[in-house]
Amino acid sequence: MNENTAGKKALSLVLLVLGVVLLALALWMDFTKTYIVIDMGVKVALRGLFLVLGALLILAGMYFFPTVMHHRTIINILFLFPLLFTFAVTVIIPMCVGIFYSFTDWNGVAYSKVVGFENYSAMFKDPAFMWSLLITVLFVIVNMVMVNLVAFLLALLCTTKLKGVGFFRAAYFLPNLIGGIVLGYIWQFIFSNVLTSIMNSPHSALASTNTAFIAIIVVYIWQYAGYIMLIYINGLATVPKDVLEAAQIDGADAMKTLFQIKIPMIAATFTICTFLTLTSAFKQFDVNLALTNGVGTVRGFMGQRLSNGTQMIALNIYNTAFARDQFGYAQAKAILFFIILACVSLVQVRISNKREVEM
Amino acid sequence: MKKLLALLLALVMVVALAACGVTTENAAAPAASSSEEKTEAAPAAGGITLFNGKIEIADALNHAAEVYEAATGKHVEVNSVGGGVDLQSELKQRYQAGNMPDIFTCEGTPDFSNWTDNEMLVVDLSDQPWVSDTEAEFVYEPTGAVIGFPYTTEAIGLAYNKSILDAAGIDPASITGPESMKAAFEKIDGMKDELGITAVIGWCANAKELYWSTGNHMFCNYLDAGLARNDSTYFDLMMDEGKLDLDRFTPFAEMVGMFNQYSDPALLVSGNYDLQVSGFASGKYAFVTQGSWIGASLTGQYKELYDAAGNFECGMIPYAFIEGIDTILTNPPSHWAVYKNGNVAEAEEFLNWLAGPDGQQIMVQEAGLNSPFKSCTVVANDPFAPTVADFTARGKTSSWHFLEQPANMAEDYTGAIFQDYAMGTINTEEFIQDMVDTIPTAVGK
């Protein structure tokens, strides 16, 4: 029995070593671009063959390693492998590479040196970026309130027994089906050509920072309220009829029913909707790009004159990377953006969950 | 038994994966057929790709590629992009994807530095025959190597509609300084109804749409107008010390202020390029602040408007914001570089053919480009070609330097100041002050 274990151990070790050697060989071929192809009826490239054989040998080696306790684990991992592999390739590896690049002076083609936390410290001294951060937060707060308010009112309207409710639902939802860029250009035309001639003003609202910022908010609400409205309609439809009936019998008026019954009953819907508007408003990009491209004058912010008065953070990151060629710096900003977004979302979900009514 | 089955299944899966691996390997190495053959990662066999950033000349380039293929049997694939596409970011994406074109467009030093700074990724073209035939090639300063092929030159000047000036009785040659320019503007402004025009000048300072027109093209007149071709005094002053020469900048600012005053209010802040050029094409403006490149649009995109306006003659005068400025600015707007790891031999061969008589025939006549090559005798059928040729022949051209200023200086800094000035939220003194305050940040001084 003992001898058997020893034999198995030796065998597994040989297999493991052989596997590692083959893998290393395959990697070496890949790095040096030595493509050796052998013809065995079908043409087989040795690099791939080595890679696969190496992996198989290592697996076999691990499998034969004494005590059978770990067999199940190996098999579990094998079955999970496709999923883990996909997850690593699409999420984990890019994320790690991204974090790495944020510590370099990468210009989109190559990087020449690792700069440590320079990118991170630079962004807090950059008035343009701080301004973007500030107005993005402002934009998010205003929109979270306005979009939900407008959407909820629309939802209430569209759940009454009005004539043509189906039409209104579709009409309010329609803007959401138009892509942001197209929508931005449509509204640019409205602000620059239509509104200027109706109101007889010499300049479009998009030309000065304050009005342009309001313009972006209006367009965003116009685009997004219909979508959120649909979710509220869905939520309102799930309020049980018996509860409403009971309230009616007890003599609750419409207002009371709304505030005491309907709103608490659809607290979960509020969670979803605030979460959706919060994250999507943070990530606002396409309407911003098409409507103003961030242009707008701001005077005396952190002692500087800024030209990016309406530039949200996502657009700021994009421009830093693609227009100014500072990919490393942009990557650092993106990491900060990611952290903010993750924190805000977590906190928001946690708070909202507490309010939900158990049925 | 169960375990055995599980093991078997796992093995089957791994083998299946392996099979996939082998077949892809097989497909990826089609060139190697005999046993034990060592090959480099082979470039796509035969043919080259040209990445053209000037969508206006796409048709002509495609035709040139066809003619070239008929003559030599070598294929040239032309990829044209334009209209607000950021060329360099597109190129970087292609580079990351390992899909670089063999010839690609670069505008000025900041663009080229993407491909030269960390690693020299473009080919030294100094030994090419066309180099001695032109003065417009792009030279990599540190080594003096020629790395950019000039495919056209363009001119920046104050473009005018000759028939309107004739009708108003103004000789463009008489506009030689700020006073004469002001007098001409006033005269035309007083005759607007008579001449049937909307405004004296089509000048648009929309910072979102035309920051490049204001912050680059207009601003570079302050930097370069009236100077000798190798004179970069004001550009150096700006780049090295972050300073503007107020003796020169103040009259420039006053000229811009006059443009603000006499431009079409509907165009000035809320307009766009399309509105500006189509307005000029249809004879609404006596002057327009765009360069020679709009010639191709007049005879192409806006042909109907231009025909309806009587195919008027066009010309250019210098932006004479100081008495005595007598040059327009001419330079190649961008160059073509050859990618080092691409099909270099065929790319060089194609560029040589393009610089020769057959290539120039198409580039000048069909694409409407001004040839940068001395040996070229073909004259473009372009509304602005005669005036550009005239200034060139008289030696009254300056070179422009805005391509060497920091990328995005116009978009991020100066464009918005021009817009504020046009809107009237700041006056001339504040415009000058804002520029003086902003330039050091913009150039990093």
Interface residues (C-beta under 8 A of the other chain):
Chain A: K33 T34 Y35 I36 V37 I38 D39 V42 K43 V44 A45 R47 G48 L49 L51 V52 L53 A55 L56 L59 Y63 H71 I75 L78 F79 N107 G108 V109 A110 Y111 S112 A128 S192 N193 T196 P202 H203 S204 L206 A207 S208 T292 N293 V295 G296 T297 Q304 R305 S307 N308 N319 A321 F322 A323 R324 D325
Chain B: K3 A6 L7 A10 M13 V14 L17 A18 G21 V22 T24 E25 N26 A28 A29 A32 S33 S34 S35 E36 E37 K38 T39 E40 A41 D86 Q88 S89 K92 Y95 Q96 P110 N114 W115 D117 N118 E119 L121 N206 A207 K208 Y211 P265 A266 L268 V269 S270 G271 A407 N408 E411 D412 Y413 G415 A416 I417 Q419 D420 M423 T425 D434 D437 T438 T441
